[in-house]
């Protein structure tokens, strides 16, 4: 299998990738990428997988006008909160990276008690 690794912003601008079509595009940290920035990458494939956590860092938007226009909402968040796509998002509830106390705090603040700490 042929695998190409690039950033979401590089994919649509790279002369090496111009006109290339892929079976699948996998975007990591998709919760941090604005919808316009991710479109070029996902349009280069028949299907795409967005990996990330829409409850964590959103796309960085400095302009208030751009933020009001929705640039601060990632495609991952859009799909996760869309009512017509219940199967579009798979929630992974077991986490392995956070300290148990931090996990407990995050669970209360953001995850409605769904997050489980692997250290428990």
N, C-alpha and C positions, 0 to 999 in steps of 0.2 A: 504494500500500500504506500502511496505517496503522501507524505505529511509535510505541510508548510506551516511554519510558525511566524506570525507577524502581529503587530498591534492592529487594533480595529481601525485606527486612523490611517495606518500605512497601507492596508489592504487595497482600498479603492484608488490610491494614488501611485502605487508602485508600477513602473513600466514593466517590470518582470511578471507582474500578475495581470496586466491588462488583457482582458478578454478571456482569462482563465475561468473555468467553471469547476466547482468542487461538489462532491456528493454531500458533504456535511461541513459546516463551519461551527466550531466550538469557541465560544467567547467566555473567557474567565473574568471574574470580577465584573460581571455584566451589570450589577447594580450601581456601578460607579460611572457608567458610560451613558451619555445623553442619547436620546432616540435618533437625532440626525447623525450623530457620530457613528452609530452602530449600523446604520442602514447599508452603507457601502459594503461592509464586510458580509452581512447576512444575505445580501442580494447576489453574492458570488457563488451561492450554493443552492441545491434543491431543498435542503432542510438545514435547520440550525438548532444548536443547544446552547442555552444561556446558563452559565454557572455563576452563582454568587448568592448574596443575601440582600434582598431589597430593603431589609430593615436596618442595614448598616449605612455606611457612607453613601450619600447620593452623588450624582454627577456634580462636579464643581462648576458653578455658574456665578460669574462675577457681576454680570449685567442684570440690573433689576428688570429691565424690559424683557430680556431673554428668559429670566426666571418666570415672569408673569406669562410668557408665551409657552411655558411648559418644558423648557430645556432642562429643568432640574428634575425631571421625571425620567427614569430609565425605562427601556423597553421591558426589562425584567419586572419592574414595579407595575408597569402598565398591564402586562399579562397576568401577574399575580393577583391584581385587584380587579381585573375584568370579570364581570359576572357571567359571560357566555363561554368561558374557558376553564371549567373546573379541573380538567385533566392536563392543563397546560403547565402546571407547576407541581413539582414533587417536593414536599417539605421534608428535609432531613432534620430530624429532631434530636439525634445523638451527636454531641459535640465532644471533641477530644483535645482542644487547644487551650481552653480557658481554665483558670484556677476555679475551684469549686465555689468559692464565695462570689467571684465575679460572675460566674455562670448563674448563680442564684439571683443576683441583682438584675442581670440582663433578662432573665426569665420573667421576673416580675414586671420590669419596665417595658419590655418590648415583645415578648413572645407568649404572653397569656398563659404561662405555666406549661407550655408544650415542649420546652427545651429540656433535654436530659443531659446530665454531665456523666461522661464515661468513667469518671473517678468515683462515682457513687457506688 
